[in-house]
Amino acid sequence: MAMASWASNFAQKLGSKEFRSYLMSTHFWGPAANWGIPLSAIADFSASPEKISGKMTTALTFYSLLFMRFAWMVSPRNYLLFACHATNEAAQLVQLYRFVDFNGGISQVIKKNAAALKESSDKKSN
């Protein structure tokens, strides 16, 4: 009997004007559309790490950190957006770890980037 009451109450909330209004707002559709980013990163966990872009993964890590804060600070709080970016943050950190590990560790990645930066600046000065 309690389960039927709970289900009835849940169905009433789903049919309410407030819930329909929420479904037609950017508080719902923005995060719903944004879930493609973390789902894609999670799907790539089994892909070869040589395909990971270190620059893009780093950018997405900072992007999700910023938008996690935004989702928390906006009024009313957007928990769906926060959950999306928290998931993406975790997924991007896993990808970043895989990228660094594949490229010989953090010291090797720093050396490669420093060499590429030096080469780039040498070409510009010529």
N, CA, C and O atoms as CSV, one atom per row, in Angstrom:
chain,resi,resn,atom,element,x,y,z
A,1,MET,N,N,0.826,-1.191,0.000
A,1,MET,CA,C,0.000,0.000,0.000
A,1,MET,C,C,0.870,1.255,0.000
A,1,MET,O,O,0.560,2.229,-0.686
A,2,ALA,N,N,1.972,1.232,0.779
A,2,ALA,CA,C,2.863,2.394,0.849
A,2,ALA,C,C,3.526,2.650,-0.507
A,2,ALA,O,O,3.746,3.797,-0.895
A,3,MET,N,N,3.835,1.577,-1.214
A,3,MET,CA,C,4.462,1.718,-2.520
A,3,MET,C,C,3.505,2.380,-3.517
A,3,MET,O,O,3.921,3.218,-4.318
A,4,ALA,N,N,2.251,2.009,-3.467
A,4,ALA,CA,C,1.258,2.606,-4.357
A,4,ALA,C,C,1.090,4.090,-4.048
A,4,ALA,O,O,0.928,4.907,-4.954
A,5,SER,N,N,1.130,4.428,-2.767
A,5,SER,CA,C,1.015,5.820,-2.356
A,5,SER,C,C,2.219,6.616,-2.843
A,5,SER,O,O,2.077,7.739,-3.326
A,6,TRP,N,N,3.405,6.028,-2.712
A,6,TRP,CA,C,4.622,6.688,-3.178
A,6,TRP,C,C,4.574,6.894,-4.684
A,6,TRP,O,O,4.926,7.964,-5.179
A,7,ALA,N,N,4.140,5.872,-5.414
A,7,ALA,CA,C,4.065,5.960,-6.869
A,7,ALA,C,C,3.040,7.002,-7.295
A,7,ALA,O,O,3.272,7.747,-8.247
A,8,SER,N,N,1.937,7.058,-6.617
A,8,SER,CA,C,0.905,8.054,-6.928
A,8,SER,C,C,1.425,9.467,-6.674
A,8,SER,O,O,1.215,10.371,-7.483
A,9,ASN,N,N,2.092,9.642,-5.563
A,9,ASN,CA,C,2.675,10.950,-5.215
A,9,ASN,C,C,3.721,11.360,-6.254
A,9,ASN,O,O,3.765,12.517,-6.673
A,10,PHE,N,N,4.558,10.412,-6.666
A,10,PHE,CA,C,5.586,10.670,-7.675
A,10,PHE,C,C,4.947,11.055,-9.010
A,10,PHE,O,O,5.402,11.989,-9.671
A,11,ALA,N,N,3.900,10.342,-9.404
A,11,ALA,CA,C,3.207,10.636,-10.657
A,11,ALA,C,C,2.579,12.025,-10.617
A,11,ALA,O,O,2.586,12.738,-11.621
A,12,GLN,N,N,2.036,12.414,-9.464
A,12,GLN,CA,C,1.460,13.753,-9.325
A,12,GLN,C,C,2.534,14.825,-9.498
A,12,GLN,O,O,2.303,15.836,-10.162
A,13,LYS,N,N,3.705,14.606,-8.904
A,13,LYS,CA,C,4.796,15.581,-9.034
A,13,LYS,C,C,5.259,15.691,-10.476
A,13,LYS,O,O,5.536,16.789,-10.960
A,14,LEU,N,N,5.346,14.552,-11.171
A,14,LEU,CA,C,5.753,14.572,-12.577
A,14,LEU,C,C,4.751,15.323,-13.450
A,14,LEU,O,O,5.127,15.933,-14.451
A,15,GLY,N,N,3.481,15.275,-13.070
A,15,GLY,CA,C,2.447,15.953,-13.840
A,15,GLY,C,C,2.205,17.389,-13.420
A,15,GLY,O,O,1.350,18.064,-13.994
A,16,SER,N,N,2.939,17.863,-12.433
A,16,SER,CA,C,2.704,19.214,-11.918
A,16,SER,C,C,3.186,20.285,-12.895
A,16,SER,O,O,4.047,20.046,-13.741
A,17,LYS,N,N,2.601,21.468,-12.746
A,17,LYS,CA,C,2.975,22.607,-13.591
A,17,LYS,C,C,4.446,22.986,-13.366
A,17,LYS,O,O,5.144,23.347,-14.313
A,18,GLU,N,N,4.916,22.903,-12.114
A,18,GLU,CA,C,6.301,23.252,-11.797
A,18,GLU,C,C,7.290,22.320,-12.516
A,18,GLU,O,O,8.314,22.764,-13.034
A,19,PHE,N,N,6.958,21.010,-12.536
A,19,PHE,CA,C,7.858,20.061,-13.185
A,19,PHE,C,C,7.860,20.271,-14.700
A,19,PHE,O,O,8.915,20.222,-15.332
A,20,ARG,N,N,6.694,20.503,-15.279
A,20,ARG,CA,C,6.627,20.772,-16.723
A,20,ARG,C,C,7.401,22.040,-17.058
A,20,ARG,O,O,8.072,22.115,-18.087
A,21,SER,N,N,7.302,23.032,-16.185
A,21,SER,CA,C,8.047,24.277,-16.384
A,21,SER,C,C,9.557,24.011,-16.326
A,21,SER,O,O,10.320,24.556,-17.124
A,22,TYR,N,N,9.978,23.167,-15.373
A,22,TYR,CA,C,11.395,22.797,-15.250
A,22,TYR,C,C,11.880,22.091,-16.519
A,22,TYR,O,O,12.978,22.363,-17.006
A,23,LEU,N,N,11.056,21.185,-17.049
A,23,LEU,CA,C,11.447,20.451,-18.260
A,23,LEU,C,C,11.590,21.367,-19.479
A,23,LEU,O,O,12.285,21.018,-20.432
A,24,MET,N,N,10.957,22.503,-19.458
A,24,MET,CA,C,11.025,23.439,-20.581
A,24,MET,C,C,12.041,24.560,-20.335
A,24,MET,O,O,12.061,25.550,-21.066
A,25,SER,N,N,12.876,24.408,-19.316
A,25,SER,CA,C,13.833,25.465,-18.974
A,25,SER,C,C,15.258,25.079,-19.353
A,25,SER,O,O,15.560,23.919,-19.633
A,26,THR,N,N,16.120,26.088,-19.352
A,26,THR,CA,C,17.543,25.827,-19.608
A,26,THR,C,C,18.201,25.136,-18.425
A,26,THR,O,O,19.275,24.553,-18.574
A,27,HIS,N,N,17.574,25.190,-17.245
A,27,HIS,CA,C,18.113,24.466,-16.084
A,27,HIS,C,C,18.062,22.961,-16.313
A,27,HIS,O,O,18.809,22.213,-15.682
A,28,PHE,N,N,17.188,22.510,-17.211
A,28,PHE,CA,C,17.129,21.087,-17.535
A,28,PHE,C,C,17.856,20.781,-18.839
A,28,PHE,O,O,18.717,19.902,-18.863
A,29,TRP,N,N,17.534,21.481,-19.918
A,29,TRP,CA,C,18.058,21.129,-21.236
A,29,TRP,C,C,19.543,21.433,-21.399
A,29,TRP,O,O,20.236,20.728,-22.133
A,30,GLY,N,N,20.046,22.475,-20.727
A,30,GLY,CA,C,21.481,22.757,-20.789
A,30,GLY,C,C,22.303,21.581,-20.272
A,30,GLY,O,O,23.156,21.061,-20.992
A,31,PRO,N,N,22.058,21.157,-19.034
A,31,PRO,CA,C,22.800,20.006,-18.515
A,31,PRO,C,C,22.499,18.710,-19.266
A,31,PRO,O,O,23.389,17.883,-19.463
A,32,ALA,N,N,21.247,18.534,-19.685
A,32,ALA,CA,C,20.903,17.299,-20.405
A,32,ALA,C,C,21.730,17.182,-21.686
A,32,ALA,O,O,22.234,16.105,-22.008
A,33,ALA,N,N,21.867,18.283,-22.410
A,33,ALA,CA,C,22.672,18.272,-23.636
A,33,ALA,C,C,24.159,18.140,-23.322
A,33,ALA,O,O,24.914,17.551,-24.096
A,34,ASN,N,N,24.568,18.683,-22.196
A,34,ASN,CA,C,25.977,18.686,-21.810
A,34,ASN,C,C,26.480,17.303,-21.384
A,34,ASN,O,O,27.689,17.073,-21.351
A,35,TRP,N,N,25.572,16.385,-21.059
A,35,TRP,CA,C,25.984,15.051,-20.618
A,35,TRP,C,C,26.747,14.293,-21.701
A,35,TRP,O,O,27.391,13.288,-21.398
A,36,GLY,N,N,26.695,14.738,-22.938
A,36,GLY,CA,C,27.447,14.076,-24.006
A,36,GLY,C,C,28.945,14.113,-23.779
A,36,GLY,O,O,29.654,13.187,-24.172
A,37,ILE,N,N,29.440,15.182,-23.145
A,37,ILE,CA,C,30.894,15.319,-22.926
A,37,ILE,C,C,31.406,14.257,-21.953
A,37,ILE,O,O,32.324,13.520,-22.313
A,38,PRO,N,N,30.857,14.140,-20.729
A,38,PRO,CA,C,31.388,13.105,-19.834
A,38,PRO,C,C,31.099,11.691,-20.328
A,38,PRO,O,O,31.915,10.791,-20.127
A,39,LEU,N,N,29.953,11.483,-20.971
A,39,LEU,CA,C,29.666,10.140,-21.483
A,39,LEU,C,C,30.663,9.739,-22.565
A,39,LEU,O,O,31.063,8.577,-22.649
A,40,SER,N,N,31.063,10.699,-23.391
A,40,SER,CA,C,32.066,10.430,-24.417
A,40,SER,C,C,33.425,10.112,-23.790
A,40,SER,O,O,34.121,9.193,-24.224
A,41,ALA,N,N,33.793,10.886,-22.762
A,41,ALA,CA,C,35.075,10.637,-22.079
A,41,ALA,C,C,35.077,9.263,-21.415
A,41,ALA,O,O,36.078,8.548,-21.457
A,42,ILE,N,N,33.956,8.900,-20.805
A,42,ILE,CA,C,33.859,7.586,-20.162
A,42,ILE,C,C,33.925,6.478,-21.205
A,42,ILE,O,O,34.573,5.456,-20.982
A,43,ALA,N,N,33.268,6.669,-22.328
A,43,ALA,CA,C,33.311,5.673,-23.404
A,43,ALA,C,C,34.730,5.503,-23.945
A,43,ALA,O,O,35.086,4.423,-24.415
A,44,ASP,N,N,35.541,6.561,-23.883
A,44,ASP,CA,C,36.915,6.510,-24.385
A,44,ASP,C,C,37.899,5.868,-23.411
A,44,ASP,O,O,39.079,5.738,-23.736
A,45,PHE,N,N,37.449,5.466,-22.235
A,45,PHE,CA,C,38.348,4.822,-21.271
A,45,PHE,C,C,38.994,3.579,-21.869
A,45,PHE,O,O,40.127,3.245,-21.522
A,46,SER,N,N,38.298,2.899,-22.750
A,46,SER,CA,C,38.846,1.674,-23.336
A,46,SER,C,C,39.613,1.928,-24.632
A,46,SER,O,O,40.217,1.011,-25.187
A,47,ALA,N,N,39.588,3.160,-25.111
A,47,ALA,CA,C,40.319,3.494,-26.343
A,47,ALA,C,C,41.817,3.639,-26.040
A,47,ALA,O,O,42.222,3.794,-24.888
A,48,SER,N,N,42.600,3.586,-27.075
A,48,SER,CA,C,44.047,3.717,-26.915
A,48,SER,C,C,44.408,5.110,-26.398
A,48,SER,O,O,43.874,6.104,-26.890
A,49,PRO,N,N,45.308,5.196,-25.411
A,49,PRO,CA,C,45.692,6.503,-24.880
A,49,PRO,C,C,46.460,7.376,-25.868
A,49,PRO,O,O,46.605,8.577,-25.640
A,50,GLU,N,N,46.954,6.792,-26.961
A,50,GLU,CA,C,47.665,7.605,-27.941
A,50,GLU,C,C,46.727,8.574,-28.650
A,50,GLU,O,O,47.188,9.532,-29.271
A,51,LYS,N,N,45.421,8.341,-28.569
A,51,LYS,CA,C,44.433,9.220,-29.204
A,51,LYS,C,C,44.031,10.395,-28.320
A,51,LYS,O,O,43.313,11.285,-28.774
A,52,ILE,N,N,44.481,10.413,-27.066
A,52,ILE,CA,C,44.083,11.461,-26.123
A,52,ILE,C,C,44.872,12.735,-26.404
A,52,ILE,O,O,46.094,12.703,-26.543
A,53,SER,N,N,44.165,13.849,-26.486
A,53,SER,CA,C,44.808,15.153,-26.633
A,53,SER,C,C,45.027,15.735,-25.235
A,53,SER,O,O,44.070,16.015,-24.512
A,54,GLY,N,N,46.275,15.908,-24.872
A,54,GLY,CA,C,46.595,16.457,-23.564
A,54,GLY,C,C,46.071,17.867,-23.378
A,54,GLY,O,O,45.576,18.214,-22.306
A,55,LYS,N,N,46.177,18.688,-24.424
A,55,LYS,CA,C,45.708,20.075,-24.348
A,55,LYS,C,C,44.191,20.131,-24.177
A,55,LYS,O,O,43.689,20.885,-23.344
A,56,MET,N,N,43.467,19.344,-24.956
A,56,MET,CA,C,42.011,19.363,-24.873
A,56,MET,C,C,41.529,18.800,-23.538
A,56,MET,O,O,40.592,19.330,-22.940
A,57,THR,N,N,42.156,17.746,-23.078
A,57,THR,CA,C,41.769,17.157,-21.799
A,57,THR,C,C,42.016,18.136,-20.657
A,57,THR,O,O,41.198,18.243,-19.744
A,58,THR,N,N,43.138,18.848,-20.704
A,58,THR,CA,C,43.423,19.862,-19.683
A,58,THR,C,C,42.388,20.982,-19.744
A,58,THR,O,O,41.903,21.438,-18.709
A,59,ALA,N,N,42.054,21.422,-20.948
A,59,ALA,CA,C,41.047,22.483,-21.105
A,59,ALA,C,C,39.692,22.030,-20.562
A,59,ALA,O,O,39.017,22.796,-19.875
A,60,LEU,N,N,39.293,20.807,-20.859
A,60,LEU,CA,C,38.012,20.301,-20.364
A,60,LEU,C,C,38.014,20.127,-18.847
A,60,LEU,O,O,36.973,20.260,-18.203
A,61,THR,N,N,39.179,19.830,-18.277
A,61,THR,CA,C,39.285,19.717,-16.822
A,61,THR,C,C,39.016,21.069,-16.170
A,61,THR,O,O,38.248,21.155,-15.213
A,62,PHE,N,N,39.649,22.127,-16.686
A,62,PHE,CA,C,39.424,23.469,-16.135
A,62,PHE,C,C,38.000,23.957,-16.410
A,62,PHE,O,O,37.383,24.604,-15.564
A,63,TYR,N,N,37.492,23.642,-17.591
A,63,TYR,CA,C,36.122,24.013,-17.959
A,63,TYR,C,C,35.118,23.439,-16.962
A,63,TYR,O,O,34.225,24.145,-16.492
A,64,SER,N,N,35.269,22.163,-16.646
A,64,SER,CA,C,34.331,21.537,-15.724
A,64,SER,C,C,34.479,22.076,-14.311
A,64,SER,O,O,33.490,22.217,-13.591
A,65,LEU,N,N,35.712,22.381,-13.907
A,65,LEU,CA,C,35.896,22.995,-12.585
A,65,LEU,C,C,35.159,24.328,-12.494
A,65,LEU,O,O,34.476,24.597,-11.506
A,66,LEU,N,N,35.297,25.155,-13.520
A,66,LEU,CA,C,34.626,26.456,-13.523
A,66,LEU,C,C,33.104,26.317,-13.510
A,66,LEU,O,O,32.415,27.027,-12.778
A,67,PHE,N,N,32.591,25.405,-14.318
A,67,PHE,CA,C,31.141,25.273,-14.396
A,67,PHE,C,C,30.551,24.522,-13.212
A,67,PHE,O,O,29.364,24.673,-12.924
A,68,MET,N,N,31.353,23.714,-12.516
A,68,MET,CA,C,30.874,23.137,-11.257
A,68,MET,C,C,30.618,24.265,-10.266
A,68,MET,O,O,29.605,24.265,-9.566
A,69,ARG,N,N,31.532,25.220,-10.206
A,69,ARG,CA,C,31.351,26.361,-9.307
A,69,ARG,C,C,30.139,27.181,-9.730
A,69,ARG,O,O,29.331,27.582,-8.891
A,70,PHE,N,N,30.013,27.428,-11.026
A,70,PHE,CA,C,28.864,28.188,-11.520
A,70,PHE,C,C,27.551,27.506,-11.140
A,70,PHE,O,O,26.632,28.158,-10.644
A,71,ALA,N,N,27.460,26.194,-11.373
A,71,ALA,CA,C,26.230,25.457,-11.078
A,71,ALA,C,C,25.888,25.518,-9.594
A,71,ALA,O,O,24.715,25.505,-9.221
A,72,TRP,N,N,26.909,25.585,-8.756
A,72,TRP,CA,C,26.690,25.652,-7.318
A,72,TRP,C,C,26.290,27.059,-6.879
A,72,TRP,O,O,25.484,27.214,-5.962
A,73,MET,N,N,26.844,28.077,-7.521
A,73,MET,CA,C,26.614,29.458,-7.087
A,73,MET,C,C,25.360,30.092,-7.692
A,73,MET,O,O,24.821,31.036,-7.114
A,74,VAL,N,N,24.884,29.605,-8.830
A,74,VAL,CA,C,23.710,30.190,-9.476
A,74,VAL,C,C,22.483,29.949,-8.590
A,74,VAL,O,O,22.396,28.955,-7.869
A,75,SER,N,N,21.552,30.880,-8.668
A,75,SER,CA,C,20.348,30.736,-7.851
A,75,SER,C,C,19.146,30.570,-8.769
A,75,SER,O,O,18.912,31.442,-9.606
A,76,PRO,N,N,18.389,29.519,-8.659
A,76,PRO,CA,C,18.541,28.386,-7.751
A,76,PRO,C,C,19.662,27.464,-8.224
A,76,PRO,O,O,19.995,27.423,-9.408
A,77,ARG,N,N,20.231,26.731,-7.283
A,77,ARG,CA,C,21.340,25.831,-7.628
A,77,ARG,C,C,20.900,24.832,-8.688
A,77,ARG,O,O,19.788,24.306,-8.656
A,78,ASN,N,N,21.800,24.590,-9.620
A,78,ASN,CA,C,21.503,23.660,-10.699
A,78,ASN,C,C,22.247,22.354,-10.423
A,78,ASN,O,O,23.386,22.169,-10.853
A,79,TYR,N,N,21.585,21.460,-9.702
A,79,TYR,CA,C,22.211,20.199,-9.295
A,79,TYR,C,C,22.493,19.281,-10.481
A,79,TYR,O,O,23.469,18.531,-10.464
A,80,LEU,N,N,21.648,19.332,-11.507
A,80,LEU,CA,C,21.870,18.498,-12.687
A,80,LEU,C,C,23.135,18.939,-13.420
A,80,LEU,O,O,23.920,18.101,-13.864
A,81,LEU,N,N,23.334,20.249,-13.546
A,81,LEU,CA,C,24.549,20.766,-14.184
A,81,LEU,C,C,25.774,20.445,-13.334
A,81,LEU,O,O,26.822,20.080,-13.866
A,82,PHE,N,N,25.643,20.579,-12.019
A,82,PHE,CA,C,26.748,20.261,-11.122
A,82,PHE,C,C,27.146,18.788,-11.258
A,82,PHE,O,O,28.331,18.466,-11.346
A,83,ALA,N,N,26.159,17.905,-11.275
A,83,ALA,CA,C,26.446,16.469,-11.402
A,83,ALA,C,C,27.117,16.161,-12.742
A,83,ALA,O,O,28.025,15.331,-12.811
A,84,CYS,N,N,26.670,16.827,-13.797
A,84,CYS,CA,C,27.263,16.626,-15.119
A,84,CYS,C,C,28.739,17.015,-15.109
A,84,CYS,O,O,29.587,16.265,-15.592
A,85,HIS,N,N,29.040,18.189,-14.558
A,85,HIS,CA,C,30.423,18.650,-14.570
A,85,HIS,C,C,31.296,17.908,-13.559
A,85,HIS,O,O,32.495,17.751,-13.791
A,86,ALA,N,N,30.729,17.453,-12.453
A,86,ALA,CA,C,31.503,16.630,-11.516
A,86,ALA,C,C,31.881,15.304,-12.177
A,86,ALA,O,O,33.001,14.817,-12.016
A,87,THR,N,N,30.944,14.729,-12.918
A,87,THR,CA,C,31.227,13.492,-13.656
A,87,THR,C,C,32.290,13.735,-14.720
A,87,THR,O,O,33.208,12.933,-14.889
A,88,ASN,N,N,32.157,14.849,-15.437
A,88,ASN,CA,C,33.132,15.174,-16.469
A,88,ASN,C,C,34.505,15.435,-15.864
A,88,ASN,O,O,35.518,15.019,-16.425
A,89,GLU,N,N,34.546,16.116,-14.731
A,89,GLU,CA,C,35.832,16.380,-14.062
A,89,GLU,C,C,36.540,15.069,-13.743
A,89,GLU,O,O,37.731,14.917,-14.016
A,90,ALA,N,N,35.810,14.135,-13.170
A,90,ALA,CA,C,36.399,12.831,-12.839
A,90,ALA,C,C,36.860,12.103,-14.105
A,90,ALA,O,O,37.956,11.544,-14.136
A,91,ALA,N,N,36.034,12.110,-15.136
A,91,ALA,CA,C,36.376,11.421,-16.386
A,91,ALA,C,C,37.607,12.057,-17.044
A,91,ALA,O,O,38.485,11.345,-17.532
A,92,GLN,N,N,37.672,13.390,-17.058
A,92,GLN,CA,C,38.815,14.065,-17.683
A,92,GLN,C,C,40.093,13.828,-16.881
A,92,GLN,O,O,41.171,13.706,-17.462
A,93,LEU,N,N,39.987,13.761,-15.563
A,93,LEU,CA,C,41.178,13.468,-14.749
A,93,LEU,C,C,41.697,12.054,-15.025
A,93,LEU,O,O,42.906,11.827,-15.059
A,94,VAL,N,N,40.778,11.110,-15.220
A,94,VAL,CA,C,41.193,9.747,-15.592
A,94,VAL,C,C,41.896,9.788,-16.945
A,94,VAL,O,O,42.948,9.169,-17.109
A,95,GLN,N,N,41.335,10.505,-17.913
A,95,GLN,CA,C,41.945,10.606,-19.242
A,95,GLN,C,C,43.307,11.306,-19.173
A,95,GLN,O,O,44.250,10.909,-19.858
A,96,LEU,N,N,43.403,12.345,-18.344
A,96,LEU,CA,C,44.674,13.051,-18.196
A,96,LEU,C,C,45.734,12.131,-17.594
A,96,LEU,O,O,46.889,12.147,-18.020
A,97,TYR,N,N,45.342,11.331,-16.607
A,97,TYR,CA,C,46.270,10.350,-16.031
A,97,TYR,C,C,46.719,9.359,-17.106
A,97,TYR,O,O,47.906,9.046,-17.199
A,98,ARG,N,N,45.792,8.869,-17.908
A,98,ARG,CA,C,46.138,7.918,-18.968
A,98,ARG,C,C,47.092,8.555,-19.983
A,98,ARG,O,O,48.024,7.903,-20.454
A,99,PHE,N,N,46.860,9.830,-20.319
A,99,PHE,CA,C,47.719,10.546,-21.259
A,99,PHE,C,C,49.140,10.668,-20.711
A,99,PHE,O,O,50.111,10.365,-21.404
A,100,VAL,N,N,49.246,11.114,-19.466
A,100,VAL,CA,C,50.565,11.301,-18.849
A,100,VAL,C,C,51.279,9.964,-18.705
A,100,VAL,O,O,52.470,9.865,-18.999
A,101,ASP,N,N,50.570,8.943,-18.260
A,101,ASP,CA,C,51.168,7.617,-18.088
A,101,ASP,C,C,51.658,7.066,-19.425
A,101,ASP,O,O,52.747,6.496,-19.495
A,102,PHE,N,N,50.870,7.229,-20.483
A,102,PHE,CA,C,51.244,6.738,-21.809
A,102,PHE,C,C,52.476,7.458,-22.344
A,102,PHE,O,O,53.289,6.862,-23.051
A,103,ASN,N,N,52.615,8.731,-22.012
A,103,ASN,CA,C,53.729,9.530,-22.524
A,103,ASN,C,C,54.945,9.530,-21.607
A,103,ASN,O,O,55.796,10.413,-21.721
A,104,GLY,N,N,55.047,8.575,-20.714
A,104,GLY,CA,C,56.262,8.379,-19.928
A,104,GLY,C,C,56.313,9.119,-18.599
A,104,GLY,O,O,57.392,9.259,-18.022
A,105,GLY,N,N,55.204,9.584,-18.110
A,105,GLY,CA,C,55.190,10.272,-16.818
A,105,GLY,C,C,55.210,11.777,-16.973
A,105,GLY,O,O,55.424,12.302,-18.065
A,106,ILE,N,N,54.987,12.455,-15.878
A,106,ILE,CA,C,54.852,13.913,-15.909
A,106,ILE,C,C,56.143,14.602,-16.347
A,106,ILE,O,O,56.086,15.598,-17.069
A,107,SER,N,N,57.300,14.099,-15.931
A,107,SER,CA,C,58.557,14.759,-16.314
A,107,SER,C,C,58.781,14.680,-17.822
A,107,SER,O,O,59.274,15.635,-18.421
A,108,GLN,N,N,58.427,13.558,-18.442
A,108,GLN,CA,C,58.580,13.412,-19.892
A,108,GLN,C,C,57.621,14.342,-20.636
A,108,GLN,O,O,57.990,14.936,-21.650
A,109,VAL,N,N,56.380,14.470,-20.127
A,109,VAL,CA,C,55.401,15.353,-20.761
A,109,VAL,C,C,55.884,16.796,-20.687
A,109,VAL,O,O,55.762,17.538,-21.661
A,110,ILE,N,N,56.430,17.202,-19.545
A,110,ILE,CA,C,56.948,18.569,-19.384
A,110,ILE,C,C,58.120,18.801,-20.329
A,110,ILE,O,O,58.206,19.855,-20.959
A,111,LYS,N,N,59.031,17.820,-20.437
A,111,LYS,CA,C,60.181,17.959,-21.344
A,111,LYS,C,C,59.731,18.093,-22.794
A,111,LYS,O,O,60.242,18.937,-23.531
A,112,LYS,N,N,58.770,17.259,-23.206
A,112,LYS,CA,C,58.271,17.315,-24.586
A,112,LYS,C,C,57.629,18.662,-24.875
A,112,LYS,O,O,57.860,19.250,-25.932
A,113,ASN,N,N,56.822,19.153,-23.937
A,113,ASN,CA,C,56.153,20.441,-24.140
A,113,ASN,C,C,57.144,21.589,-24.126
A,113,ASN,O,O,56.987,22.543,-24.888
A,114,ALA,N,N,58.161,21.522,-23.278
A,114,ALA,CA,C,59.181,22.568,-23.241
A,114,ALA,C,C,59.962,22.589,-24.554
A,114,ALA,O,O,60.258,23.658,-25.087
A,115,ALA,N,N,60.291,21.411,-25.072
A,115,ALA,CA,C,61.018,21.334,-26.338
A,115,ALA,C,C,60.162,21.880,-27.481
A,115,ALA,O,O,60.666,22.604,-28.340
A,116,ALA,N,N,58.885,21.541,-27.495
A,116,ALA,CA,C,57.987,22.038,-28.542
A,116,ALA,C,C,57.824,23.546,-28.439
A,116,ALA,O,O,57.768,24.233,-29.458
A,117,LEU,N,N,57.749,24.063,-27.229
A,117,LEU,CA,C,57.619,25.504,-27.021
A,117,LEU,C,C,58.879,26.233,-27.479
A,117,LEU,O,O,58.787,27.283,-28.116
A,118,LYS,N,N,60.053,25.688,-27.163
A,118,LYS,CA,C,61.315,26.289,-27.580
A,118,LYS,C,C,61.429,26.286,-29.101
A,118,LYS,O,O,61.835,27.282,-29.701
A,119,GLU,N,N,61.070,25.165,-29.720
A,119,GLU,CA,C,61.126,25.057,-31.177
A,119,GLU,C,C,60.181,26.078,-31.822
A,119,GLU,O,O,60.535,26.708,-32.818
A,120,SER,N,N,59.007,26.236,-31.267
A,120,SER,CA,C,58.035,27.184,-31.780
A,120,SER,C,C,58.531,28.625,-31.671
A,120,SER,O,O,58.359,29.417,-32.597
A,121,SER,N,N,59.143,28.958,-30.543
A,121,SER,CA,C,59.662,30.319,-30.367
A,121,SER,C,C,60.879,30.567,-31.262
A,121,SER,O,O,61.079,31.690,-31.725
A,122,ASP,N,N,61.694,29.537,-31.512
A,122,ASP,CA,C,62.823,29.678,-32.414
A,122,ASP,C,C,62.360,29.957,-33.853
A,122,ASP,O,O,62.973,30.751,-34.568
A,123,LYS,N,N,61.277,29.298,-34.261
A,123,LYS,CA,C,60.738,29.520,-35.607
A,123,LYS,C,C,60.182,30.909,-35.752
A,123,LYS,O,O,60.305,31.508,-36.820
A,124,LYS,N,N,59.571,31.447,-34.708
A,124,LYS,CA,C,59.000,32.783,-34.752
A,124,LYS,C,C,60.078,33.854,-34.792
A,124,LYS,O,O,59.888,34.902,-35.410
A,125,SER,N,N,61.213,33.602,-34.134
A,125,SER,CA,C,62.268,34.597,-34.091
A,125,SER,C,C,63.069,34.648,-35.397
A,125,SER,O,O,63.779,35.622,-35.648
A,126,ASN,N,N,62.961,33.617,-36.218
A,126,ASN,CA,C,63.694,33.587,-37.496
A,126,ASN,C,C,62.963,34.289,-38.580
A,126,ASN,O,O,63.447,34.352,-39.710
